[in-house]
Amino acid sequence: MFEDGTEAIKIINMIVKRYKQSIVAAQIYNAIKYIVRAPFKNGVKDLKKAKESINFAIKFWDDKEMEYENDR
């Protein structure tokens, strides 16, 4: 929870629902979760997990765009 009382999960859900691909959405969800909790829990370890999630989301997104372009 943030100082103003906002729950992180509400913010994460608002962001994630904008992604069309569920696999990308799940990875973005994980990345944000790790970024938010890093200063309170596992520090750099959580930031590295966030980076892995973002890299996976980017790779999946790029692969899907390549499939779309090849289908044309």
PQR file of N, CA, C, O and H, with PARSE charges and radii, in Angstrom:
ATOM      1  N   MET A   1       0.848  -1.176   0.000 -0.4000 1.5000
ATOM      2  CA  MET A   1       0.000   0.000   0.000 -0.0000 2.0000
ATOM      3  C   MET A   1       0.895   1.241   0.000  0.5500 1.7000
ATOM      4  O   MET A   1       1.926   1.281   0.671 -0.5500 1.4000
ATOM      5  N   PHE A   2       0.481   2.245  -0.761 -0.4000 1.5000
ATOM      6  CA  PHE A   2       1.226   3.494  -0.827 -0.0000 2.0000
ATOM      7  C   PHE A   2       0.804   4.426   0.308  0.5500 1.7000
ATOM      8  O   PHE A   2      -0.202   4.189   0.976 -0.5500 1.4000
ATOM      9  H   PHE A   2      -0.357   2.213  -1.306  0.4000 1.0000
ATOM     10  N   GLU A   3       1.581   5.482   0.516 -0.4000 1.5000
ATOM     11  CA  GLU A   3       1.304   6.410   1.610 -0.0000 2.0000
ATOM     12  C   GLU A   3      -0.098   7.003   1.556  0.5500 1.7000
ATOM     13  O   GLU A   3      -0.699   7.282   2.593 -0.5500 1.4000
ATOM     14  H   GLU A   3       2.398   5.674  -0.027  0.4000 1.0000
ATOM     15  N   ASP A   4      -0.621   7.197   0.337 -0.4000 1.5000
ATOM     16  CA  ASP A   4      -1.951   7.804   0.209 -0.0000 2.0000
ATOM     17  C   ASP A   4      -3.079   6.785   0.365  0.5500 1.7000
ATOM     18  O   ASP A   4      -4.252   7.127   0.216 -0.5500 1.4000
ATOM     19  H   ASP A   4      -0.133   6.971  -0.506  0.4000 1.0000
ATOM     20  N   GLY A   5      -2.720   5.524   0.668 -0.4000 1.5000
ATOM     21  CA  GLY A   5      -3.724   4.493   0.875 -0.0000 2.0000
ATOM     22  C   GLY A   5      -4.050   3.672  -0.356  0.5500 1.7000
ATOM     23  O   GLY A   5      -4.804   2.702  -0.274 -0.5500 1.4000
ATOM     24  H   GLY A   5      -1.767   5.247   0.789  0.4000 1.0000
ATOM     25  N   THR A   6      -3.493   4.048  -1.492 -0.4000 1.5000
ATOM     26  CA  THR A   6      -3.745   3.307  -2.721 -0.0000 2.0000
ATOM     27  C   THR A   6      -3.064   1.946  -2.640  0.5500 1.7000
ATOM     28  O   THR A   6      -1.900   1.842  -2.251 -0.5500 1.4000
ATOM     29  H   THR A   6      -2.880   4.836  -1.558  0.4000 1.0000
ATOM     30  N   GLU A   7      -3.799   0.912  -3.009 -0.4000 1.5000
ATOM     31  CA  GLU A   7      -3.221  -0.422  -3.013 -0.0000 2.0000
ATOM     32  C   GLU A   7      -2.508  -0.664  -4.340  0.5500 1.7000
ATOM     33  O   GLU A   7      -3.032  -0.346  -5.408 -0.5500 1.4000
ATOM     34  H   GLU A   7      -4.744   0.997  -3.325  0.4000 1.0000
ATOM     35  N   ALA A   8      -1.323  -1.221  -4.259 -0.4000 1.5000
ATOM     36  CA  ALA A   8      -0.528  -1.493  -5.461 -0.0000 2.0000
ATOM     37  C   ALA A   8      -1.289  -2.373  -6.440  0.5500 1.7000
ATOM     38  O   ALA A   8      -1.190  -2.179  -7.652 -0.5500 1.4000
ATOM     39  H   ALA A   8      -0.897  -1.479  -3.392  0.4000 1.0000
ATOM     40  N   ILE A   9      -2.042  -3.333  -5.934 -0.4000 1.5000
ATOM     41  CA  ILE A   9      -2.766  -4.261  -6.805 -0.0000 2.0000
ATOM     42  C   ILE A   9      -3.760  -3.528  -7.700  0.5500 1.7000
ATOM     43  O   ILE A   9      -3.971  -3.929  -8.845 -0.5500 1.4000
ATOM     44  H   ILE A   9      -2.122  -3.492  -4.950  0.4000 1.0000
ATOM     45  N   LYS A  10      -4.368  -2.469  -7.197 -0.4000 1.5000
ATOM     46  CA  LYS A  10      -5.321  -1.703  -8.010 -0.0000 2.0000
ATOM     47  C   LYS A  10      -4.608  -1.008  -9.167  0.5500 1.7000
ATOM     48  O   LYS A  10      -5.108  -0.985 -10.292 -0.5500 1.4000
ATOM     49  H   LYS A  10      -4.197  -2.143  -6.267  0.4000 1.0000
ATOM     50  N   ILE A  11      -3.457  -0.453  -8.885 -0.4000 1.5000
ATOM     51  CA  ILE A  11      -2.678   0.223  -9.928 -0.0000 2.0000
ATOM     52  C   ILE A  11      -2.196  -0.798 -10.960  0.5500 1.7000
ATOM     53  O   ILE A  11      -2.283  -0.564 -12.165 -0.5500 1.4000
ATOM     54  H   ILE A  11      -3.051  -0.471  -7.971  0.4000 1.0000
ATOM     55  N   ILE A  12      -1.688  -1.925 -10.475 -0.4000 1.5000
ATOM     56  CA  ILE A  12      -1.204  -2.966 -11.385 -0.0000 2.0000
ATOM     57  C   ILE A  12      -2.325  -3.433 -12.301  0.5500 1.7000
ATOM     58  O   ILE A  12      -2.128  -3.555 -13.510 -0.5500 1.4000
ATOM     59  H   ILE A  12      -1.617  -2.114  -9.496  0.4000 1.0000
ATOM     60  N   ASN A  13      -3.488  -3.694 -11.741 -0.4000 1.5000
ATOM     61  CA  ASN A  13      -4.619  -4.170 -12.549 -0.0000 2.0000
ATOM     62  C   ASN A  13      -5.065  -3.139 -13.577  0.5500 1.7000
ATOM     63  O   ASN A  13      -5.448  -3.505 -14.688 -0.5500 1.4000
ATOM     64  H   ASN A  13      -3.648  -3.595 -10.759  0.4000 1.0000
ATOM     65  N   MET A  14      -5.023  -1.850 -13.224 -0.4000 1.5000
ATOM     66  CA  MET A  14      -5.395  -0.802 -14.184 -0.0000 2.0000
ATOM     67  C   MET A  14      -4.443  -0.805 -15.377  0.5500 1.7000
ATOM     68  O   MET A  14      -4.866  -0.594 -16.513 -0.5500 1.4000
ATOM     69  H   MET A  14      -4.713  -1.552 -12.321  0.4000 1.0000
ATOM     70  N   ILE A  15      -3.180  -1.040 -15.122 -0.4000 1.5000
ATOM     71  CA  ILE A  15      -2.181  -1.048 -16.191 -0.0000 2.0000
ATOM     72  C   ILE A  15      -2.282  -2.321 -17.021  0.5500 1.7000
ATOM     73  O   ILE A  15      -2.303  -2.267 -18.250 -0.5500 1.4000
ATOM     74  H   ILE A  15      -2.836  -1.212 -14.198  0.4000 1.0000
ATOM     75  N   VAL A  16      -2.343  -3.457 -16.353 -0.4000 1.5000
ATOM     76  CA  VAL A  16      -2.292  -4.755 -17.028 -0.0000 2.0000
ATOM     77  C   VAL A  16      -3.485  -4.987 -17.945  0.5500 1.7000
ATOM     78  O   VAL A  16      -3.342  -5.627 -18.987 -0.5500 1.4000
ATOM     79  H   VAL A  16      -2.325  -3.501 -15.354  0.4000 1.0000
ATOM     80  N   LYS A  17      -4.640  -4.487 -17.584 -0.4000 1.5000
ATOM     81  CA  LYS A  17      -5.826  -4.759 -18.403 -0.0000 2.0000
ATOM     82  C   LYS A  17      -5.749  -4.122 -19.792  0.5500 1.7000
ATOM     83  O   LYS A  17      -6.564  -4.437 -20.659 -0.5500 1.4000
ATOM     84  H   LYS A  17      -4.756  -3.966 -16.738  0.4000 1.0000
ATOM     85  N   ARG A  18      -4.799  -3.251 -20.007 -0.4000 1.5000
ATOM     86  CA  ARG A  18      -4.632  -2.609 -21.313 -0.0000 2.0000
ATOM     87  C   ARG A  18      -3.866  -3.487 -22.312  0.5500 1.7000
ATOM     88  O   ARG A  18      -3.843  -3.189 -23.506 -0.5500 1.4000
ATOM     89  H   ARG A  18      -4.136  -2.995 -19.303  0.4000 1.0000
ATOM     90  N   TYR A  19      -3.252  -4.547 -21.836 -0.4000 1.5000
ATOM     91  CA  TYR A  19      -2.506  -5.448 -22.715 -0.0000 2.0000
ATOM     92  C   TYR A  19      -3.447  -6.483 -23.313  0.5500 1.7000
ATOM     93  O   TYR A  19      -4.254  -7.084 -22.606 -0.5500 1.4000
ATOM     94  H   TYR A  19      -3.271  -4.789 -20.866  0.4000 1.0000
ATOM     95  N   LYS A  20      -3.336  -6.686 -24.623 -0.4000 1.5000
ATOM     96  CA  LYS A  20      -4.226  -7.611 -25.327 -0.0000 2.0000
ATOM     97  C   LYS A  20      -3.818  -9.069 -25.127  0.5500 1.7000
ATOM     98  O   LYS A  20      -4.673  -9.950 -25.042 -0.5500 1.4000
ATOM     99  H   LYS A  20      -2.680  -6.197 -25.198  0.4000 1.0000
ATOM    100  N   GLN A  21      -2.534  -9.318 -25.054 -0.4000 1.5000
ATOM    101  CA  GLN A  21      -2.035 -10.691 -24.943 -0.0000 2.0000
ATOM    102  C   GLN A  21      -1.880 -11.060 -23.467  0.5500 1.7000
ATOM    103  O   GLN A  21      -1.175 -10.382 -22.720 -0.5500 1.4000
ATOM    104  H   GLN A  21      -1.839  -8.602 -25.123  0.4000 1.0000
ATOM    105  N   SER A  22      -2.540 -12.131 -23.063 -0.4000 1.5000
ATOM    106  CA  SER A  22      -2.541 -12.507 -21.646 -0.0000 2.0000
ATOM    107  C   SER A  22      -1.147 -12.864 -21.133  0.5500 1.7000
ATOM    108  O   SER A  22      -0.834 -12.604 -19.971 -0.5500 1.4000
ATOM    109  H   SER A  22      -3.112 -12.682 -23.670  0.4000 1.0000
ATOM    110  N   ILE A  23      -0.311 -13.453 -21.977 -0.4000 1.5000
ATOM    111  CA  ILE A  23       1.045 -13.800 -21.534 -0.0000 2.0000
ATOM    112  C   ILE A  23       1.848 -12.533 -21.263  0.5500 1.7000
ATOM    113  O   ILE A  23       2.574 -12.462 -20.271 -0.5500 1.4000
ATOM    114  H   ILE A  23      -0.564 -13.664 -22.921  0.4000 1.0000
ATOM    115  N   VAL A  24       1.725 -11.545 -22.124 -0.4000 1.5000
ATOM    116  CA  VAL A  24       2.409 -10.266 -21.914 -0.0000 2.0000
ATOM    117  C   VAL A  24       1.860  -9.597 -20.658  0.5500 1.7000
ATOM    118  O   VAL A  24       2.626  -9.089 -19.840 -0.5500 1.4000
ATOM    119  H   VAL A  24       1.135 -11.604 -22.929  0.4000 1.0000
ATOM    120  N   ALA A  25       0.549  -9.595 -20.504 -0.4000 1.5000
ATOM    121  CA  ALA A  25      -0.078  -8.979 -19.328 -0.0000 2.0000
ATOM    122  C   ALA A  25       0.432  -9.622 -18.041  0.5500 1.7000
ATOM    123  O   ALA A  25       0.726  -8.924 -17.071 -0.5500 1.4000
ATOM    124  H   ALA A  25      -0.073 -10.008 -21.169  0.4000 1.0000
ATOM    125  N   ALA A  26       0.535 -10.935 -18.030 -0.4000 1.5000
ATOM    126  CA  ALA A  26       1.011 -11.639 -16.834 -0.0000 2.0000
ATOM    127  C   ALA A  26       2.447 -11.252 -16.497  0.5500 1.7000
ATOM    128  O   ALA A  26       2.786 -11.074 -15.327 -0.5500 1.4000
ATOM    129  H   ALA A  26       0.296 -11.503 -18.818  0.4000 1.0000
ATOM    130  N   GLN A  27       3.284 -11.124 -17.513 -0.4000 1.5000
ATOM    131  CA  GLN A  27       4.681 -10.759 -17.275 -0.0000 2.0000
ATOM    132  C   GLN A  27       4.810  -9.307 -16.803  0.5500 1.7000
ATOM    133  O   GLN A  27       5.636  -9.005 -15.942 -0.5500 1.4000
ATOM    134  H   GLN A  27       3.009 -11.269 -18.463  0.4000 1.0000
ATOM    135  N   ILE A  28       3.999  -8.420 -17.361 -0.4000 1.5000
ATOM    136  CA  ILE A  28       4.008  -7.022 -16.920 -0.0000 2.0000
ATOM    137  C   ILE A  28       3.518  -6.930 -15.479  0.5500 1.7000
ATOM    138  O   ILE A  28       4.066  -6.175 -14.676 -0.5500 1.4000
ATOM    139  H   ILE A  28       3.328  -8.665 -18.060  0.4000 1.0000
ATOM    140  N   TYR A  29       2.482  -7.705 -15.159 -0.4000 1.5000
ATOM    141  CA  TYR A  29       1.973  -7.771 -13.784 -0.0000 2.0000
ATOM    142  C   TYR A  29       3.113  -8.155 -12.835  0.5500 1.7000
ATOM    143  O   TYR A  29       3.338  -7.496 -11.820 -0.5500 1.4000
ATOM    144  H   TYR A  29       2.038  -8.319 -15.812  0.4000 1.0000
ATOM    145  N   ASN A  30       3.824  -9.229 -13.179 -0.4000 1.5000
ATOM    146  CA  ASN A  30       4.927  -9.678 -12.331 -0.0000 2.0000
ATOM    147  C   ASN A  30       6.010  -8.619 -12.209  0.5500 1.7000
ATOM    148  O   ASN A  30       6.526  -8.382 -11.117 -0.5500 1.4000
ATOM    149  H   ASN A  30       3.641  -9.765 -14.004  0.4000 1.0000
ATOM    150  N   ALA A  31       6.359  -7.985 -13.314 -0.4000 1.5000
ATOM    151  CA  ALA A  31       7.411  -6.966 -13.294 -0.0000 2.0000
ATOM    152  C   ALA A  31       7.050  -5.818 -12.358  0.5500 1.7000
ATOM    153  O   ALA A  31       7.871  -5.391 -11.546 -0.5500 1.4000
ATOM    154  H   ALA A  31       5.941  -8.178 -14.202  0.4000 1.0000
ATOM    155  N   ILE A  32       5.828  -5.325 -12.471 -0.4000 1.5000
ATOM    156  CA  ILE A  32       5.409  -4.206 -11.617 -0.0000 2.0000
ATOM    157  C   ILE A  32       5.394  -4.637 -10.157  0.5500 1.7000
ATOM    158  O   ILE A  32       5.822  -3.891  -9.276 -0.5500 1.4000
ATOM    159  H   ILE A  32       5.162  -5.672 -13.131  0.4000 1.0000
ATOM    160  N   LYS A  33       4.899  -5.844  -9.908 -0.4000 1.5000
ATOM    161  CA  LYS A  33       4.863  -6.375  -8.540 -0.0000 2.0000
ATOM    162  C   LYS A  33       6.267  -6.388  -7.936  0.5500 1.7000
ATOM    163  O   LYS A  33       6.469  -5.944  -6.805 -0.5500 1.4000
ATOM    164  H   LYS A  33       4.551  -6.450 -10.623  0.4000 1.0000
ATOM    165  N   TYR A  34       7.232  -6.897  -8.695 -0.4000 1.5000
ATOM    166  CA  TYR A  34       8.604  -6.960  -8.188 -0.0000 2.0000
ATOM    167  C   TYR A  34       9.204  -5.572  -7.990  0.5500 1.7000
ATOM    168  O   TYR A  34       9.930  -5.349  -7.021 -0.5500 1.4000
ATOM    169  H   TYR A  34       7.069  -7.257  -9.614  0.4000 1.0000
ATOM    170  N   ILE A  35       8.915  -4.649  -8.880 -0.4000 1.5000
ATOM    171  CA  ILE A  35       9.437  -3.285  -8.748 -0.0000 2.0000
ATOM    172  C   ILE A  35       8.879  -2.615  -7.498  0.5500 1.7000
ATOM    173  O   ILE A  35       9.611  -1.958  -6.758 -0.5500 1.4000
ATOM    174  H   ILE A  35       8.325  -4.830  -9.666  0.4000 1.0000
ATOM    175  N   VAL A  36       7.585  -2.784  -7.268 -0.4000 1.5000
ATOM    176  CA  VAL A  36       6.942  -2.147  -6.112 -0.0000 2.0000
ATOM    177  C   VAL A  36       7.466  -2.728  -4.804  0.5500 1.7000
ATOM    178  O   VAL A  36       7.669  -1.990  -3.839 -0.5500 1.4000
ATOM    179  H   VAL A  36       6.990  -3.317  -7.869  0.4000 1.0000
ATOM    180  N   ARG A  37       7.686  -4.021  -4.759 -0.4000 1.5000
ATOM    181  CA  ARG A  37       8.090  -4.634  -3.493 -0.0000 2.0000
ATOM    182  C   ARG A  37       9.596  -4.605  -3.239  0.5500 1.7000
ATOM    183  O   ARG A  37      10.031  -4.845  -2.113 -0.5500 1.4000
ATOM    184  H   ARG A  37       7.522  -4.620  -5.543  0.4000 1.0000
ATOM    185  N   ALA A  38      10.397  -4.317  -4.261 -0.4000 1.5000
ATOM    186  CA  ALA A  38      11.859  -4.373  -4.136 -0.0000 2.0000
ATOM    187  C   ALA A  38      12.415  -3.615  -2.929  0.5500 1.7000
ATOM    188  O   ALA A  38      13.235  -4.170  -2.198 -0.5500 1.4000
ATOM    189  H   ALA A  38      10.043  -4.122  -5.176  0.4000 1.0000
ATOM    190  N   PRO A  39      11.996  -2.365  -2.694 -0.5600 1.5000
ATOM    191  CA  PRO A  39      12.606  -1.649  -1.571  0.2800 2.0000
ATOM    192  C   PRO A  39      12.220  -2.212  -0.200  0.5500 1.7000
ATOM    193  O   PRO A  39      12.869  -1.909   0.801 -0.5500 1.4000
ATOM    194  N   PHE A  40      11.175  -3.024  -0.154 -0.4000 1.5000
ATOM    195  CA  PHE A  40      10.685  -3.540   1.120 -0.0000 2.0000
ATOM    196  C   PHE A  40      11.070  -4.994   1.374  0.5500 1.7000
ATOM    197  O   PHE A  40      11.037  -5.458   2.514 -0.5500 1.4000
ATOM    198  H   PHE A  40      10.647  -3.271  -0.966  0.4000 1.0000
ATOM    199  N   LYS A  41      11.436  -5.716   0.309 -0.4000 1.5000
ATOM    200  CA  LYS A  41      11.632  -7.150   0.469 -0.0000 2.0000
ATOM    201  C   LYS A  41      13.019  -7.605   0.015  0.5500 1.7000
ATOM    202  O   LYS A  41      13.912  -7.764   0.848 -0.5500 1.4000
ATOM    203  H   LYS A  41      11.463  -5.339  -0.617  0.4000 1.0000
ATOM    204  N   ASN A  42      13.213  -7.813  -1.274 -0.4000 1.5000
ATOM    205  CA  ASN A  42      14.447  -8.450  -1.747 -0.0000 2.0000
ATOM    206  C   ASN A  42      15.368  -7.551  -2.568  0.5500 1.7000
ATOM    207  O   ASN A  42      16.329  -8.038  -3.162 -0.5500 1.4000
ATOM    208  H   ASN A  42      12.488  -7.684  -1.950  0.4000 1.0000
ATOM    209  N   GLY A  43      15.095  -6.264  -2.610 -0.4000 1.5000
ATOM    210  CA  GLY A  43      15.986  -5.318  -3.265 -0.0000 2.0000
ATOM    211  C   GLY A  43      16.336  -5.658  -4.700  0.5500 1.7000
ATOM    212  O   GLY A  43      15.456  -5.857  -5.537 -0.5500 1.4000
ATOM    213  H   GLY A  43      14.313  -5.868  -2.127  0.4000 1.0000
ATOM    214  N   VAL A  44      17.631  -5.724  -4.976 -0.4000 1.5000
ATOM    215  CA  VAL A  44      18.130  -5.948  -6.333 -0.0000 2.0000
ATOM    216  C   VAL A  44      17.625  -7.273  -6.900  0.5500 1.7000
ATOM    217  O   VAL A  44      17.370  -7.374  -8.100 -0.5500 1.4000
ATOM    218  H   VAL A  44      18.346  -5.563  -4.296  0.4000 1.0000
ATOM    219  N   LYS A  45      17.479  -8.282  -6.054 -0.4000 1.5000
ATOM    220  CA  LYS A  45      16.970  -9.581  -6.519 -0.0000 2.0000
ATOM    221  C   LYS A  45      15.593  -9.409  -7.159  0.5500 1.7000
ATOM    222  O   LYS A  45      15.322  -9.991  -8.209 -0.5500 1.4000
ATOM    223  H   LYS A  45      17.686  -8.200  -5.079  0.4000 1.0000
ATOM    224  N   ASP A  46      14.722  -8.613  -6.532 -0.4000 1.5000
ATOM    225  CA  ASP A  46      13.395  -8.356  -7.103 -0.0000 2.0000
ATOM    226  C   ASP A  46      13.489  -7.546  -8.392  0.5500 1.7000
ATOM    227  O   ASP A  46      12.727  -7.787  -9.328 -0.5500 1.4000
ATOM    228  H   ASP A  46      14.942  -8.140  -5.679  0.4000 1.0000
ATOM    229  N   LEU A  47      14.409  -6.594  -8.450 -0.4000 1.5000
ATOM    230  CA  LEU A  47      14.570  -5.811  -9.677 -0.0000 2.0000
ATOM    231  C   LEU A  47      15.056  -6.691 -10.830  0.5500 1.7000
ATOM    232  O   LEU A  47      14.656  -6.492 -11.977 -0.5500 1.4000
ATOM    233  H   LEU A  47      15.027  -6.399  -7.689  0.4000 1.0000
ATOM    234  N   LYS A  48      15.906  -7.649 -10.528 -0.4000 1.5000
ATOM    235  CA  LYS A  48      16.359  -8.584 -11.565 -0.0000 2.0000
ATOM    236  C   LYS A  48      15.205  -9.459 -12.051  0.5500 1.7000
ATOM    237  O   LYS A  48      15.104  -9.754 -13.241 -0.5500 1.4000
ATOM    238  H   LYS A  48      16.231  -7.810  -9.596  0.4000 1.0000
ATOM    239  N   LYS A  49      14.337  -9.871 -11.130 -0.4000 1.5000
ATOM    240  CA  LYS A  49      13.156 -10.647 -11.526 -0.0000 2.0000
ATOM    241  C   LYS A  49      12.238  -9.802 -12.405  0.5500 1.7000
ATOM    242  O   LYS A  49      11.669 -10.300 -13.376 -0.5500 1.4000
ATOM    243  H   LYS A  49      14.419  -9.631 -10.163  0.4000 1.0000
ATOM    244  N   ALA A  50      12.096  -8.522 -12.062 -0.4000 1.5000
ATOM    245  CA  ALA A  50      11.276  -7.615 -12.875 -0.0000 2.0000
ATOM    246  C   ALA A  50      11.859  -7.497 -14.278  0.5500 1.7000
ATOM    247  O   ALA A  50      11.129  -7.518 -15.269 -0.5500 1.4000
ATOM    248  H   ALA A  50      12.559  -8.117 -11.273  0.4000 1.0000
ATOM    249  N   LYS A  51      13.165  -7.373 -14.348 -0.4000 1.5000
ATOM    250  CA  LYS A  51      13.843  -7.276 -15.648 -0.0000 2.0000
ATOM    251  C   LYS A  51      13.610  -8.533 -16.481  0.5500 1.7000
ATOM    252  O   LYS A  51      13.354  -8.442 -17.682 -0.5500 1.4000
ATOM    253  H   LYS A  51      13.758  -7.356 -13.543  0.4000 1.0000
ATOM    254  N   GLU A  52      13.698  -9.700 -15.856 -0.4000 1.5000
ATOM    255  CA  GLU A  52      13.442 -10.960 -16.564 -0.0000 2.0000
ATOM    256  C   GLU A  52      12.015 -10.994 -17.111  0.5500 1.7000
ATOM    257  O   GLU A  52      11.788 -11.413 -18.246 -0.5500 1.4000
ATOM    258  H   GLU A  52      13.906  -9.774 -14.880  0.4000 1.0000
ATOM    259  N   SER A  53      11.065 -10.553 -16.299 -0.4000 1.5000
ATOM    260  CA  SER A  53       9.663 -10.545 -16.734 -0.0000 2.0000
ATOM    261  C   SER A  53       9.459  -9.600 -17.909  0.5500 1.7000
ATOM    262  O   SER A  53       8.754  -9.931 -18.862 -0.5500 1.4000
ATOM    263  H   SER A  53      11.250 -10.213 -15.377  0.4000 1.0000
ATOM    264  N   ILE A  54      10.072  -8.433 -17.841 -0.4000 1.5000
ATOM    265  CA  ILE A  54       9.945  -7.466 -18.936 -0.0000 2.0000
ATOM    266  C   ILE A  54      10.605  -8.015 -20.205  0.5500 1.7000
ATOM    267  O   ILE A  54      10.046  -7.903 -21.296 -0.5500 1.4000
ATOM    268  H   ILE A  54      10.645  -8.164 -17.067  0.4000 1.0000
ATOM    269  N   ASN A  55      11.784  -8.602 -20.061 -0.4000 1.5000
ATOM    270  CA  ASN A  55      12.461  -9.180 -21.229 -0.0000 2.0000
ATOM    271  C   ASN A  55      11.630 -10.285 -21.866  0.5500 1.7000
ATOM    272  O   ASN A  55      11.566 -10.387 -23.091 -0.5500 1.4000
ATOM    273  H   ASN A  55      12.238  -8.693 -19.175  0.4000 1.0000
ATOM    274  N   PHE A  56      10.994 -11.115 -21.042 -0.4000 1.5000
ATOM    275  CA  PHE A  56      10.133 -12.169 -21.574 -0.0000 2.0000
ATOM    276  C   PHE A  56       8.951 -11.564 -22.319  0.5500 1.7000
ATOM    277  O   PHE A  56       8.598 -12.025 -23.404 -0.5500 1.4000
ATOM    278  H   PHE A  56      11.046 -11.033 -20.046  0.4000 1.0000
ATOM    279  N   ALA A  57       8.335 -10.527 -21.736 -0.4000 1.5000
ATOM    280  CA  ALA A  57       7.195  -9.864 -22.380 -0.0000 2.0000
ATOM    281  C   ALA A  57       7.605  -9.266 -23.724  0.5500 1.7000
ATOM    282  O   ALA A  57       6.871  -9.378 -24.706 -0.5500 1.4000
ATOM    283  H   ALA A  57       8.622 -10.152 -20.854  0.4000 1.0000
ATOM    284  N   ILE A  58       8.770  -8.636 -23.768 -0.4000 1.5000
ATOM    285  CA  ILE A  58       9.258  -8.037 -25.015 -0.0000 2.0000
ATOM    286  C   ILE A  58       9.494  -9.117 -26.067  0.5500 1.7000
ATOM    287  O   ILE A  58       9.094  -8.958 -27.221 -0.5500 1.4000
ATOM    288  H   ILE A  58       9.366  -8.546 -22.971  0.4000 1.0000
ATOM    289  N   LYS A  59      10.136 -10.205 -25.680 -0.4000 1.5000
ATOM    290  CA  LYS A  59      10.415 -11.284 -26.632 -0.0000 2.0000
ATOM    291  C   LYS A  59       9.113 -11.870 -27.168  0.5500 1.7000
ATOM    292  O   LYS A  59       8.977 -12.074 -28.374 -0.5500 1.4000
ATOM    293  H   LYS A  59      10.461 -10.335 -24.743  0.4000 1.0000
ATOM    294  N   PHE A  60       8.162 -12.140 -26.291 -0.4000 1.5000
ATOM    295  CA  PHE A  60       6.889 -12.707 -26.735 -0.0000 2.0000
ATOM    296  C   PHE A  60       6.178 -11.739 -27.667  0.5500 1.7000
ATOM    297  O   PHE A  60       5.655 -12.148 -28.704 -0.5500 1.4000
ATOM    298  H   PHE A  60       8.272 -11.974 -25.311  0.4000 1.0000
ATOM    299  N   TRP A  61       6.155 -10.458 -27.309 -0.4000 1.5000
ATOM    300  CA  TRP A  61       5.495  -9.436 -28.124 -0.0000 2.0000
ATOM    301  C   TRP A  61       6.159  -9.352 -29.499  0.5500 1.7000
ATOM    302  O   TRP A  61       5.477  -9.330 -30.524 -0.5500 1.4000
ATOM    303  H   TRP A  61       6.581 -10.126 -26.467  0.4000 1.0000
ATOM    304  N   ASP A  62       7.493  -9.305 -29.512 -0.4000 1.5000
ATOM    305  CA  ASP A  62       8.228  -9.260 -30.785 -0.0000 2.0000
ATOM    306  C   ASP A  62       7.935 -10.486 -31.643  0.5500 1.7000
ATOM    307  O   ASP A  62       7.719 -10.369 -32.849 -0.5500 1.4000
ATOM    308  H   ASP A  62       8.047  -9.322 -28.680  0.4000 1.0000
ATOM    309  N   ASP A  63       7.928 -11.658 -31.020 -0.4000 1.5000
ATOM    310  CA  ASP A  63       7.639 -12.896 -31.757 -0.0000 2.0000
ATOM    311  C   ASP A  63       6.241 -12.852 -32.358  0.5500 1.7000
ATOM    312  O   ASP A  63       6.048 -13.272 -33.498 -0.5500 1.4000
ATOM    313  H   ASP A  63       8.103 -11.753 -30.040  0.4000 1.0000
ATOM    314  N   LYS A  64       5.271 -12.354 -31.615 -0.4000 1.5000
ATOM    315  CA  LYS A  64       3.895 -12.269 -32.111 -0.0000 2.0000
ATOM    316  C   LYS A  64       3.803 -11.280 -33.268  0.5500 1.7000
ATOM    317  O   LYS A  64       3.080 -11.528 -34.232 -0.5500 1.4000
ATOM    318  H   LYS A  64       5.428 -12.012 -30.688  0.4000 1.0000
ATOM    319  N   GLU A  65       4.526 -10.162 -33.186 -0.4000 1.5000
ATOM    320  CA  GLU A  65       4.516  -9.191 -34.283 -0.0000 2.0000
ATOM    321  C   GLU A  65       5.146  -9.792 -35.532  0.5500 1.7000
ATOM    322  O   GLU A  65       4.695  -9.527 -36.646 -0.5500 1.4000
ATOM    323  H   GLU A  65       5.113  -9.960 -32.402  0.4000 1.0000
ATOM    324  N   MET A  66       6.182 -10.595 -35.351 -0.4000 1.5000
ATOM    325  CA  MET A  66       6.818 -11.255 -36.494 -0.0000 2.0000
ATOM    326  C   MET A  66       5.844 -12.240 -37.139  0.5500 1.7000
ATOM    327  O   MET A  66       5.774 -12.327 -38.365 -0.5500 1.4000
ATOM    328  H   MET A  66       6.549 -10.810 -34.446  0.4000 1.0000
ATOM    329  N   GLU A  67       5.088 -12.984 -36.319 -0.4000 1.5000
ATOM    330  CA  GLU A  67       4.091 -13.912 -36.854 -0.0000 2.0000
ATOM    331  C   GLU A  67       3.048 -13.152 -37.661  0.5500 1.7000
ATOM    332  O   GLU A  67       2.644 -13.589 -38.739 -0.5500 1.4000
ATOM    333  H   GLU A  67       5.145 -12.913 -35.323  0.4000 1.0000
ATOM    334  N   TYR A  68       2.616 -12.005 -37.129 -0.4000 1.5000
ATOM    335  CA  TYR A  68       1.600 -11.198 -37.804 -0.0000 2.0000
ATOM    336  C   TYR A  68       2.122 -10.708 -39.155  0.5500 1.7000
ATOM    337  O   TYR A  68       1.410 -10.761 -40.158 -0.5500 1.4000
ATOM    338  H   TYR A  68       2.945 -11.650 -36.254  0.4000 1.0000
ATOM    339  N   GLU A  69       3.360 -10.234 -39.175 -0.4000 1.5000
ATOM    340  CA  GLU A  69       3.944  -9.735 -40.422 -0.0000 2.0000
ATOM    341  C   GLU A  69       4.118 -10.859 -41.436  0.5500 1.7000
ATOM    342  O   GLU A  69       3.952 -10.637 -42.635 -0.5500 1.4000
ATOM    343  H   GLU A  69       3.938 -10.190 -38.360  0.4000 1.0000
ATOM    344  N   ASN A  70       4.448 -12.056 -40.976 -0.4000 1.5000
ATOM    345  CA  ASN A  70       4.627 -13.193 -41.884 -0.0000 2.0000
ATOM    346  C   ASN A  70       3.298 -13.704 -42.435  0.5500 1.7000
ATOM    347  O   ASN A  70       3.266 -14.332 -43.494 -0.5500 1.4000
ATOM    348  H   ASN A  70       4.583 -12.237 -40.002  0.4000 1.0000
ATOM    349  N   ASP A  71       2.204 -13.440 -41.727 -0.4000 1.5000
ATOM    350  CA  ASP A  71       0.876 -13.873 -42.173 -0.0000 2.0000
ATOM    351  C   ASP A  71       0.313 -12.980 -43.270  0.5500 1.7000
ATOM    352  O   ASP A  71      -0.660 -13.349 -43.927 -0.5500 1.4000
ATOM    353  H   ASP A  71       2.229 -12.929 -40.867  0.4000 1.0000
ATOM    354  N   ARG A  72       0.902 -11.831 -43.471 -0.4000 1.5000
ATOM    355  CA  ARG A  72       0.383 -10.886 -44.469 -0.0000 2.0000
ATOM    356  C   ARG A  72       0.621 -11.371 -45.861  0.5500 1.7000
ATOM    357  O   ARG A  72       0.247 -10.698 -46.822 -0.5500 1.4000
ATOM    358  H   ARG A  72       1.693 -11.532 -42.937  0.4000 1.0000
TER
END
